[in-house]
Amino acid sequence: MKDEELKKLVEEVIGNNDPFWNVPVYEIVKKIIDLPNETETSITKLLNNSQFTSKQLFDIYTCVNRVCRRIDIVLDFSKENAKVDGLLYNLPFVIKK
């Protein structure tokens, strides 16, 4: 997927609700696309531990997940299904393309 196509898709998914998320969501999805299939990572790792609040991280996670679903990438959290105390953006997932 070309960068411009991905940027447009991110804008479509986020909409006009909060364009502030376009850049971090685009950067994370781009990293996910570039990583090999079956790589394990998390949203916070992909953000390089940026200083976002919990609410902001959850919003970013939600948008990243929506964009990935639109391009047929699954963020598989099955290793962490038993964990109920973790925050989704901190939990590791496996990229399935």
C-alpha positions in Angstrom: 0.0 0.0 0.0 1.4 3.4 -1.0 1.9 6.1 1.7 -0.8 8.4 0.2 -3.3 5.6 0.1 -2.6 4.7 3.7 -2.9 8.4 4.8 -6.2 8.7 3.0 -7.5 5.5 4.7 -6.4 6.8 8.1 -8.2 10.0 7.5 -11.4 8.1 6.5 -11.3 5.9 9.6 -10.6 8.8 12.0 -12.9 11.2 10.1 -13.2 14.8 11.2 -13.7 13.8 14.8 -10.1 14.2 15.9 -7.5 14.9 13.1 -4.8 15.1 15.9 -4.7 11.2 15.7 -3.9 11.1 11.9 -0.1 11.3 12.4 0.4 8.8 15.3 -2.1 6.3 13.8 -0.5 6.5 10.4 3.0 6.0 11.8 1.9 3.0 13.9 0.0 1.3 11.0 3.0 2.0 8.7 5.3 0.2 11.2 2.8 -2.7 11.5 2.7 -3.0 7.7 6.5 -3.0 7.5 7.0 -5.6 10.3 7.2 -9.3 9.3 4.1 -11.4 9.7 3.8 -13.1 13.1 5.8 -10.3 14.8 4.9 -9.7 18.5 4.7 -6.1 19.6 2.3 -3.6 21.3 0.9 -0.1 20.6 3.1 1.5 23.3 6.3 -0.2 21.9 5.4 1.1 18.4 4.9 4.6 19.8 8.4 4.4 21.4 6.9 5.1 24.8 5.6 8.6 23.8 4.0 10.7 26.5 0.3 10.2 25.8 -2.3 9.9 28.5 -4.2 6.6 29.0 -7.3 8.0 27.3 -5.2 9.1 24.3 -3.5 5.7 24.0 -6.8 4.0 24.1 -8.1 6.3 21.3 -4.9 5.6 19.2 -5.3 1.8 19.8 -8.9 1.9 18.7 -8.1 3.8 15.5 -5.1 1.6 14.7 -7.2 -1.5 15.1 -9.9 -0.1 12.8 -7.4 0.8 10.1 -5.7 -2.6 10.3 -9.0 -4.4 9.9 -9.7 -2.4 6.8 -6.4 -3.6 5.2 -6.9 -7.2 6.4 -4.3 -7.2 9.2 -5.3 -8.8 12.4 -3.8 -7.8 15.7 -4.0 -11.1 17.6 -4.3 -10.7 21.3 -5.0 -14.4 22.0 -1.9 -14.9 24.1 -3.3 -12.3 26.5 -7.0 -13.4 26.6 -6.7 -14.6 30.1 -5.4 -11.2 31.3 -8.2 -8.8 32.3 -6.1 -6.4 34.2 -4.0 -5.1 31.2 -4.7 -2.1 29.1 -5.1 -2.9 25.5 -2.4 -0.5 24.3 0.1 -2.2 26.6 -0.8 -5.8 25.8 1.4 -7.6 23.3 -0.2 -8.8 20.1 0.9 -10.8 17.1 0.6 -9.3 13.6 -1.3 -11.6 11.2 -1.4 -10.5 7.6 
